[in-house]
Amino acid sequence: MTGISHLLQPVFYNYSPIPINLFSNIHAYHQQLLTGATTSLAVVTHYLAQIKHYKHLNAFTEVYAEEALEKAAVLDARLKTGKLQGRLHGVVVGIKDVLCYKDHPVTAASKILAGFVSIYNATAVQRLLDEDAIIIGTCNCDEFAMGSTNENSAYGKVLNALDETRVPGGSSGGSAVAVQAGMCMISLGSDTGGSVRQPADFCGIVGFKPSYGRISRYGLIAYASSFDQVGIFSKNIEDVALVLEIIAGADEYDSTASPNPSKAGGRESINEPVNILSVEANKKYKIAYFKEALFHPSLDKEIKESILSLIDTLKQDGHTVEAVDFELLDYIVPAYYVLTTAEASSNLSRFDGVRFGHRTQEPVADLTEFYKRTRSEGFGKEVKRRILLGTFVLSAGYYDAYFSKAQQVRRMLTDQTTAIFKDFDTILLPTAPTTALAIGENADDPIAMYLADIYTVFANLTGLPGISIPLFKHSNGMPFGLQVLTNKMDELTLLQLSNLLMRQYKTV
């Protein structure tokens, strides 16, 4: 697999980019469209130019230049009626290479799916298209969403636009960089253990993971089915809220999808801004934080001090902020990797080279040898490691010692979390223990890499909604965020509080 340069058509090279600050969010963009200050065609042209300019960051695996321009022209013609018909009219979106987009490649950044073209749309993708969004391309990621740095991709690593010697985080690193570097307005990723929130933290943008079941997983290539969720990247909370309202909800193709609609978007009409994010001026929140998390030896000193300072400020402003004991913190990562690798070993067994994807060309003696060669050639090192780990913990003699114990830990985590939310509205945590890692750092130490997920996997184990919001800047010049969690299916409180924190407490 190669990069994207061959996909970029010269049709857009001669356009002059529009000012990047022409609009701050989707509502402002729509107002510009309605007043004639810009057009969808001009905006798509701008983003294609940005993609060309930043192609060395390797954020995209496929760019759909011609069809994006064609759809923009159709939407501009339709706008001559003076009305926006879709709630995402002309909004330029990137999607992670684990989401099915009909008649387009989907490979999970793996050689095992080289050349595979989707025959249907993921539900989240279909709902974007139904509201007139423009999908500009597919974003790079860690292979099968397994990784924390976006260095495990068959397309090569993704670079952080703020410091190209650092990783963007993973596994949705391409989706994060696409928004970070202004190559699209919003993007979709997937979050199995922090794969939206952690890259958002490293890239200085907003990364949102909904409650388990809030957004349909139909058309999302599975890593660990009881953990996976489609997530949203943006530079503001308003756009996250709007996109969530559009793509969330019941789905006949996913029995785990909640039948209850999301009320996060809050627009009474298509021409109105998101208003449900506003909260009463005197509303005070009851906020919990884990002492064990903020005083954990792995946490960077500046990150700890910044969050503790914010906690003091919140208290001064009348919010109730209390430390709670959470003695299970050090059990979270082991339980997570036992359970997710077990599910992965099962989910990835379907990739055998018989029906689709990569097939070995080497001569083989029997079907077993065919499977071995195909899978050994097609899967990357990290995916093989997790399949082996998962197969081991599910094996006879070890199932009870590992898998059953991890399930018990998961139940304990859920029970303790339920108890916390009886007394508190939200939990504050760091998103990651450090700022963006240097490229290659921890590459030879998978245990250190796994332990870096200590703060994000908690939400996936318990099914909570979570978000990373970019509030701070480190002395090394890199951004870092704050992770906010609320109770299951309470995305409204999560987004309202996050919006408040972004507006009143952001330091950069």
N, C-alpha and C positions, 0 to 999 in steps of 0.2 A: 504494500500500500504506500501511496505517496502523498505529498501535500496537496494543496488546493490550487496552485498557480494555474494548472491547466483548465480549471473550471471557471476562471474569471474571464468573462467575455469583454472584449474591447469596446462594446457598445456604450459603456458608461464612463470610459476613461476621460472623455473630453468635458464632462460636466464639472462645474465649479461647486464644491461642497457648500451647503447652507450653513449658517452659523449654528454651532452645536448648542448654544444657549437659547435658541429660538423658542423652545418650550421646555418646561420643567417637569411636566407629567402628561399623562394621556389627555386629561381634560383640557389643559392649556394647548396641547397640540390640536385637539379638535376645534378649539376656538380659532386657532390660526387657520385651519382649513376652512371654517365657515366664513371667515372674513376675507379669505383669498390671500392671506399673507404668505401662504405656502401651499404646496400640493403634495399629494401622496407620491407622485412620480419624482418630485424634487427630493423628497425625504428618502425614498428608497435609493435614489441615485447617490445621495450623501452617504448612506450607510454602506453601499457597495464600495464607494471610494475609501471609506474607513477600513473596510475589510481588506482591500488591496494594500492599503498603507501598512496595516498591521499583520499582514499574512505571515510574517516571520514568528509571530506569537503562537501560530499553529492552533488557534482557537476553533477553527471550522474544519470539518472533514469534507463537507460538500457545501457549495454555494449555489443557490438557485436564482442566478442573476436574471436571466431572460423571463422566467415565469413571474418573478417578483415585480419586474418592471411592467409586464403585461397586466398583472392584476392591479397594480397601482393606477395604470391608465384607465382601466375599467372603473375603478372606484372614483377617480376624478370625474369621469363622465357622468357617473351616477349622482355625484354631488351637485351637479348643475341644477338638480331639483331644489337645492337649498336645504336639504335635510340629510342628516346622518342616519343610515338605516341600521348598521351594526354597531354594537357598543364598543367594538375594537376596530372601527373603521380605519384602515390604513396603518394600524399599529404594527411595527416591524418586530418580528419575534424570531429568536433562535431556539432550536429544540435539541436536547441532548441525544446523542446517538444510541439511545436505548428506547426511544419512543417511535412507534410505527407511524409512518407517513406514507399513505398509499401511493404506489408507483415511484417511490423514492428509496434509495438504499438505507438499510438499517443494519449495522454490523456490531454494535456494542463494542466498537474499537478493537475487534478481535479478528484474527485471520481465519478463525473457524467459520465466520459468516461472510467471508469475502465474496462480493458479488451478489449478495442476497438483496432482493427488492421486496419491500412490504406490499402485501396484497390488500391491506385495509388500514384505516386510521385508528390510532389510539383514541379512546374517548376524549381525553384532555385535548388532543390535537384537533379532533373533529369539532369540539365546542369552540375552540379558537377560530377555526375557519368559518363556522356558522355565524360568527359575529364580525366577519370581514377582516380578520387579522391577516397579515402578509408574512408567511414563513420564508425567511431569507436564506436559511441554511441549517445544516445539522452540525452540532458542536462536538468537539473532541472530548474524550473522557477516559478515565482508567478502564481497562478492559473489564467488561461485565460489571462495571461500577465497583470494582474491588481495588481500593487504594485511597490514600489520603494526600497524594501529591500530584496526580495526573502525569506520572512518569511511567505508568504501566499500560501504555496505549500502543497498539500496532501501528498507529500513525506517527508515533514519536511524542515527546513530551510537549506540554503547553508551558509557555513562559508567562510570568507575572508582568503586566504592563508597567507597574510602578517600579520594579527592579527586576530586570531580565535575568539576573543571576539567581533568582528565587523562584520557587514553585508557586502556583496559584492556589494550591490546595486541591483536594479531590473528594469524591471522584468526578464531580461535575465541574472540573476546572475550566474546560472550554466554554461552558455556559456562563460561568462567572466572569471570565476575561472578556467575553463578547459584550457584556453589559459594562464592565469596568472601563474598557477602552472605547466605548461609544460605537460599537459595531451593530447594535440593535437596541431597541428601547427596553424590552424585557426578554427574559429567556426562561425556559423550563429546564429543570434538572430532575434528578431523583435523589432521595435521601433515605438510605438504609441504616446509617449509623452516624450521620452528620455530613453527608456528601453534598448538601446544599449550604448548610450553616457554616461549616468550616472554610470552604473556599470563599464564601462571602466575607468572612472574617479576614482572611488573608488578603483579599482584594479591595477591602474598604467599601463594600456595597451591602445592600439588604438581601438576606437569604432566609426564606420562609419555608418551614416544613409544617404541613397541616396535621391534624389528628389522624391517626390511622383510620382509614375508611372515609375520610372527608372527600377525597378525590379518587375516582375510579382508577384502578390499576390495569384496566383492560388495555392491551396494546403496549404496556411497559414490560420490556424484557426482564424476566424475574432473576433476581439474585437470591434474596431471602424473603419469601412471600409474606410472612407474618411481620416483617419489618419495613418493606419497601413502601415509599410514598412519593408521588410526584410533588416537586417543590417549585418555588418561584423566585427568580432573581429580579431585582429592580434597584433603582437608586432612591426610591421613596416608598413610603408606606401606602399612600393612596393608590398607586398602581397595583401593588400586591393585593389590596383589598378588592379592587375591581376585578382583577383576573381570577382571584379565588372564587368570587361569586359566580363567575361565568363557567368555570370548569368544574366546580364542585357539584355534588348531588348524586342522587340515585342513578344506578345504571343496571339495566337488565343483564349486562354481560359480566358484572362483578358483584357477587353476592355479599362481599364484605363492604361494599360502598354504602354509606349511611343514606337512608331515604330522606333525611331531614335536610332541607336546603340551607346553604350558608347565607347569612344576612350581613356579611362583612362589607359588601360593596356600597350599599346605601345611596345609590343614585335614584331619585324619583323619576327622572327621565334621562334620556341619552345626552341631553344638553346641559345637565346639571353636574356639578362637581361631587365627588365623594363627600358626604356630610356626616355619615354615621361615626366617623373617626373622632369627631369632636366630643369632648366630655365636659361635664359641668365644671365650672371654674374652681369650685370648692371641693370637688371629689377627691377623696384621699384613699389611697390603696393600702391594703395590708400585704406586705411583701416579706417573703422568707428568703434566706440564703443558707447554704450549707457551710458550716465552719470548716468541715473537713475538705471542702473544695477550695475555699479561698486560702487556706493555710497548708495546702498540699505541697510537698517538696518539689513537685514537677512544675509548679506554676511560676512563671516569670515574675520577678519582684515588681517591675513597673506595672504589669497588668494587675497584680494584686492590689497595689497601692492606689491605682486609678479607680478600681471598683470600690474599694473601701472608702475612698474620698467621695464617690458618688453616693454611696450609702449614707454617709454623714450628711450630705446635702439634702437627700430625700427626707431624712429625719427632720432636718431644720425646716423643711417646707411642709411639715405636718403629716407626712406619710408614716405609717407604722412599719418599721423594718426590723426584723428579728432574726437572729441566728437560730437554726434548728440543728439538732444532732442527726447525722446521717451516716451511721457506722457501716453501711453497706457499700460505700463508694468504691473501695478497692476490689469488690466482687463484680462490679459492673462490666468491666472490659473482659475478664475471663468468661463470664456468662454470655456476653454478647458474641464473642468469637466462637464459642462452642455451638451456640444455637444457629448463628448465621452460616457457618461453614457446613453444618449438618444439612440445612435447607439448600445450600448451594450445591452440595454434592448430588442431591436429588434433582434439583431444577436443571442442572447442566448436563444431566445424563441424556437429555434429548438431542444434544449436539453430537451426532455420531457419524456424519458424512454420508448417510444413506439417502435421506430425503432432500436435504438442502445444505448449502454452505460448502466449506472446504472438504475435499476428498483426496486422500493420499494417492499419489501416482506411482508409488513404489509397489513392486510385485509382492503379493502376500499369499500365505499358504491357506489361511482360513479366515472366517469372519472375526474371530477374536483378535487376530493379528491386524486385520483391517481397522478395527476400532482403535487399537492401541496406537497404530501409526498415525491415523487421522487425528486423533485427539492430542497426541504428543506434538504433532506438527502445528495444529491449529491453536491450541491454548498457550498463553504466555506463562511465565514462571510463577507470578503471583496467583493466577487462577488455578494452576496445577497445585500449588501449595494448599490453597483453601479447599479444593476438592479432596485432596488426600487427608487433610485434617478432619473434614466433615465425614468422610467415609470411616475414618478411625473412630470418632466418637459415637458413631452409630453401630459400630461392629459388635458382634456378640462378645460378651465379657467386659465391655467398656461402656455400653449404653447407659446402665444405671449409674456408673461412677461419674460420667461426664454429662450426658444429655439430660438425664432425669434430674440431676443435681442443679444444672443450669436452669431448667424449667422451674424448679423450686425457688431459686433465687429470683427469677422473674416474677413469680407470684408474690414473694416478699416485697420486692420493689413496688409492685402495683399496690399492694395493701398499704404500705407506708406512705406512698404518694397520695392515695385516697384520704388518708388521715390528715396529711398536711393541708390539703385543699379544703378541709372542713373549717380551717382557721385562717387560711390565707387566700388572697386572690391570685398570687403569682409567685414564682420562684426565679431568683436571679442567679446566674452562673457565668463564669467565663465561658467563652466559646471554645477556645483552644489554649493550651498551656504556654504557647509561645506565639510570636508573630511568624510570618511566612518563613519556612525553612529554606536554606540554601539548596540549590539543585544538587542531588546526590547525597544530601545529609540523611543519615539513617537508612540509606539504600541497602546496606549490607547487614542491617539489624532489624529484622521484621518485628521483633518483640517491642523494641523502642518505638517503631512506627505505630504498632497497634495501641500501645499505651497512650499515644498522643490523642486518642479518641476518648479519653476518660470523661470529658464533660459533655460530649454530644450523644453518645450511644444511649444514655439514660432515657431520653425522650422516645427513642425507637423501641426500647425494651418495654416501656410503659404505655406507648401509644399516644403520648401527649403532643399537642402542637407546640412548636418552638420557632424562635426567630433569632437571627443574629443581626444586630443593628450597629452601624459604624459610628461609635461615639468618640473614640480616642486615637491618639497617635503616639507611637513609641519614640524614644530618643534615637533609635536606629533609623527613623524616617518612615517606618512601615505602619500602616493602620492596624488597629485591632478593635474588636467589637464587644458587645455585651450580649449574652444569651438570655432571653426571656422565655419562660414557660408558663402555661396556664393549664387548667383542668381540661380533660377530654371534651372536645366539641365546643370549647369556649374560645374560638378564634376571635370573636368580637372583642372581648376583654384584652386579649393578647395584642391585637392591632391598635386598639385605642391607647393602651399604655405605651406601646412602642412608639406611636405617633407623638405622644406627650414627651417621652424621653428624647426623641429626635429633635423636637422643636425647642425644648427648654434646657436640655443638659448635654447636647453635643458640644464637644470641645474643639473640634476641627472642622 
